[in-house]
Amino acid sequence: MFAVISFCALPFTQFTQNACAADVNWANVGNDKGGMRYSTLDQINRQTVADLKVAWTYHTADAGEGTTIECTPLVIDGVMYITTVRTKVIALDASNGSKIWEFDPYAGPTKNWIRASGGVNRGLAYWSDGKPTGQRRIIVGPSDGRLISLDAQTGHPDAKFGEAGTVDLRKGMERDLSKLPYGPTSAPAVFENLVIVGCSCGESQPAAPGDPRAFDIVTGREVWRFHTVPQPGEEFNDKWPNDSWKERGAANPWSGFTIDAENGIVFCGTGSVSTDFWGADRKGDNLFANCTLALDARTGKRLWHFQTVHHDLWDHDTPCPPVVCKVKIDGQEIEAVAQCTKTAYCFLFDRRTGKPLFGTKEVPAPPSDVPGEQAL
């Protein structure tokens, strides 16, 4: 049995003395679309935290040996939305933990596809048309390569989205992915009428492509796709000598996205390209692997990129999307993004131009003694 525990409760007397003005939604994995993970709620603080007590517990009852729960819950208008270790989507009354509805993407007949990263799921996306009694959707991406839209009130699939509520993410790809691990593991992002989704995939050849993609939130139609390994005719394809771009996989934004909604920019961090620890057959920088990537959220056009590791041989994925923030330098407030890395550096960029705010220093790697390898 695995338990999901809600935010805990304060004793009633302290609740009445320190009550906040109103409940606050947590509508994205990072709370706001920029990933700040900050709440204005102040009822739980340094003075009251010692008095917290468990308010309720919900048992998902589907854990097993070696399973993990990595979901960040959403809370919207008093309803908590979670995924379990088996990617069941459950809506709970956030005040008492009682179940409102449950959806199991594996309950009916499904194709026997390989699940990426062991089938883990880190969260959901939420969309509303903004009308008081309008449409509300919960979007889940199972790691077997599907995107599913659910009615937030009932948990039923939205019949207008894709085919009976499901988009097959393997469809429309340039090559056969039926025998390869491919599918989302982190939550999609929502911008206007688009749901933007990444994927996890294999780390050795052959591997599925790691392209971020955007779909119409109502119909499920693909709107744009960005090739993280540039194809012929695309910028930087000539940086892949000897046709090493062919059948190349990964360079994928497996950790999700952040969005600057005001400027219409979607950000992600990409992983290493396949094969992870050997690059003799992919000489050069290997763009757009190991990058902070800024794309036009409406079109998928590249705005800027910054590569933290050239020709990665160590699996130094960019392990999270950058946080959309503001930085003061010499009294001037700058719209920025902050990118943390596996190498223990945090890079700060002007979010519109990609210019590093504090400069960068290129450090060459020692030469490789592996035959054919060219470390940079």
Secondary structure, 3 states (H helix, E strand, C coil): CCEEECCCECCHHHHHHHCCCCCCCECCCCCCCCCCCCCCCCCCCCCCHHHCECCCEEECCCCCCCCCCCCCCEEECCEEEEECCCCCEEEEECCCCCEEEEECCCCCCCCCCCCHHHHCCCCCEEEECCCCCCCEEEEECCCCCEEEEEECCCCCECCCCCECCEEECCCCCCCCCCCCCEECCCCCEEECCEEEECCEECCCCCCCECCCEEEECCCCCEEEECCCCCCCCCCCHHHCHHHCCCCCCECCCCCCCEEECCCCEEEEECCCECCCCCCCCCCCCCCCCCEEEEEECCCCCEEEEEECCCCCCCCCCCCCCCEEEEEEECCEEEEEEEEECCCCCEEEEECCCCCECCCCCCCCCCCCCCCCCCCC
